């Protein structure tokens, strides 16, 4: 019996979770599902440019496991782009990392996961940063 998969660490929840080719109705499209941890693997390696070892450490998985997650993610994205299918980002086995955050406008501090379109809970400003 295989052991259950470890929960992968994800630093940033996706701000956008659905993409499709322009001008084609959804009723005519098939859909590929990309897990949140697969998107995180692409973000760390391809967007941030980190090495596999560092990416694996950030996600709390082994390097071979990171490589498998990344390969699966790239295959799904390539399939969606080349074959013109919709791409939905959802699900997976992950835990969002919580950070201390501070609003630059009002100075309010709070603990939370980083999200692309996050607002300060006190003043609704988008001008916030992570503090250590």
N, C-alpha and C positions, 0 to 999 in steps of 0.2 A: 504494500500500500504506500503510495507516494506521500511524502510529508506535505502539509499545507504550505502554500507560498507565504513568504514573509511580507509584511506590510512595507511598502516602499515609501520613502520620504519624498514629499513634493513641496517645494518652496513657494510656488506661485500657482494659484488656481487660474485656469484660462478665462480670459475676459470675453472670448468669443468661442462658441461651442458648435457652430454649424457653418459649413461652407458648401456651396454648390455652383455648378457652372451657370453663368449668366444666361438668361433668356430661355431656359428649358424648364418647363413645369415639373414640380416634384413628382407628379404622377407618372412621368416618363423616365425617372431616374432610379437607379439602384443606389444603395447606401453602403459605405464602408464605415465601421466604427473604430475609432482610435481611442484607446484608454487614456486617462489623465496621466498615468505614469509613462506611457509611450510619448506623449507630448512633452513631458518634462525631460525625457532622455534627449529628444531632438533639441529642446531649448538649451540644455546644458552643453551638449557636444557641438551642435551646428551653429547655434546663435551665439552662445558665450565662448565657444572655442576651447573648452576644457578638454584635457586628456581623459581617456577612458577610466583610468585609475581614480582620478579626482571626481569624475562624475559618479562612479560607483560608490565612492565614499559619501558623497552628498546624498545619494538615494538610499544608503544603508543596504547595499546589495554587493555581491561579489562582482569582480570584473567580467567573468564569463556571463553572468546573469545580465549585467548591464548591456553587454554586447548583443545578447539575444533580444532584449527589450528594444534596443535601438534598431536592430536589423528588421524586426517585425514592424516597427513604426515607419521606417523608411519605405518598406515594401507597400504598406497600406497607403501612404501619401503618394507614392509613385503610381500605384494603381488608380487612385482617384484622379490624379492629374492627367494621366495618359488616356484613361478610358472614359473620362468625363462623368464620374459618379459623384454623388454627394459625400461629404465627409463630416461625420458627427463625432464630437469629442465628449465622451461620457464614461462613467464607471471605472472599474479597475479595483486594485487592492492597494490603497494608498492612505497616507495620513498627512494632512497639511501641517507644515511646520509653523509654529506660532512665534512671533517676534514682538519686541517692544517697539512701538511706533510713536512718532511725535509729529504734531501739526506745526508747521513753520509759521502759520498765521496766528493761531491763538495759544500755542504752547501745550495744548491738551495731549496727554499721553495715554495710550491704551495698548492692550495686547491683542494681537490678531494675526491671521494668515494674510499674506500679501495677495491682493487681487488687483487686476489691471485698472479697474474703474472705481477704486475705493475712495470714500469720502471720510473726512474727519467726523466722528460721531458728535462732536460738540458744535462745530461751526459750518460743517458741510464743505470745507475747502478740500481741493484735490492736491494741495501743496503740503505733503507730508513726507517724512523720511524714516528709515529704520535706524534705531539707536541700539547700541550694544550694552 
